[in-house]
């Protein structure tokens, strides 16, 4: 087996929108396509499943071309070694949970009794022995999700695809199901691609994140590296960081014509600077001393954020600051008010924008 | 409540119910059992049930695929095809009968060829009755099934494909069960329409007792000779219709 079970370049033209996403997944690896709504994640998933033809590029699974427009190579959905967990599961309403799971093995030529035995085994694995005879509408959201997972895995697919697998669940069920799902994905020997707009799901379930925005990959890597070094505003917002791009010259990064941030890291050329909103301090007057970055800002908005207050500020750069309710009251923060913004150099993280 | 609405509403209801009440009042209840078991009545009833059932089977065989094509396949002229399918719905049945004669009659477009090649004659036969009924009743089935197919989420079919199901298996194992309620409702409506068919049948198949004389034809004939007999036959059709209405209501119309 090669180190990449799935090798794809997904190119789909849809009028003004063009998806172009290269994707390689090793056996046993779980890759999350993470991105905002409309980024093309679901289109990418449908292309992998053969539910949407590629305009260009290729999908190669286990060294077989499933879709390659250039050569006319095409394997229809029903002949691909895939399993799909749809966002709303799409369990067949007229079949019991057991027969839903047995449906795949039956279509793969397994005799009825054996298919049911396989299905029973899978339902056992997801902890639903007792619900085998229930119809989908008699299942809770979490149970339906597990039946959908069992149904997709029962055909032992080389490629498992999950579309927003936890989006339809309430917060509490989601937590339990996420842990459960992680266990099953880790056990899956084939490649797994999951699509989500929830960074928590992606970080909890995937070995590697591929961040897609506007049909393109904007960042790729494992969880820690993506969260530590965001490369787009979208990722920075996801992980809750202030992010700026500028030109570095030693310990200074010029992020706007009027503002050069002093950073702890030393680097040159195009660079990103990131820091947490909690690292931002607000003062009524210009603070004296200490190696701080300071500039004058205007309060644009004030919102509760957990136990703190998140303040959005305009100025040479837009910035989010988290302050305690007491500090917010003391500063009398209201939109339009002038305050001094301070960030310690040691609280910043700077890294090259290239490579 | 304005009287200007209530009074015509009451009159309208009366207008619909009174004739049915008349049928019940004038029914010869004492001689009903004998009348019902008269050979003529029984023959007509049996023939009606047989032909309506066969016509429904024919409609299912041809109409369900037609509904599927209309609901699932994009092709130029689809709207035109849909309009053509519904023509028998608005066409006076007697015109349908004449049209059938022109095509399947002994000297018709296809009838002559059928006769000379296979020795098959359709007009004025029981098969002719089935054809006439199917012609008139098929739109009911096609419309009901197409509606059900459109309402059904086609992504279930995609899910079936990802599990390895071919198009045909998907149709039989997923699509048909999904639209089963609509299909059943369509089939019952189709059967009811076929059972009551008069105009196309008498035009295309004639009125031969035991061969082409269905219940509605028998009622019409009896009206001229034996009023009580006509009432009894009408009662039977009324009971069947009401039965269908109740069945549809309880089983499909409320849950749909």
Interface residues (C-beta under 8 A of the other chain):
Chain A: X49 X50 X51 X76 X77 X78 X79 X80 X82 X83 X84 X86 X90 X92 X93 X94 X95 X103 X104 X107 X108 X151 X152 X155
Chain B: X153 X155 X156 X158 X159 X160 X161 X162 X163 X164 X165 X166 X169 X173 X174 X177 X178 X180
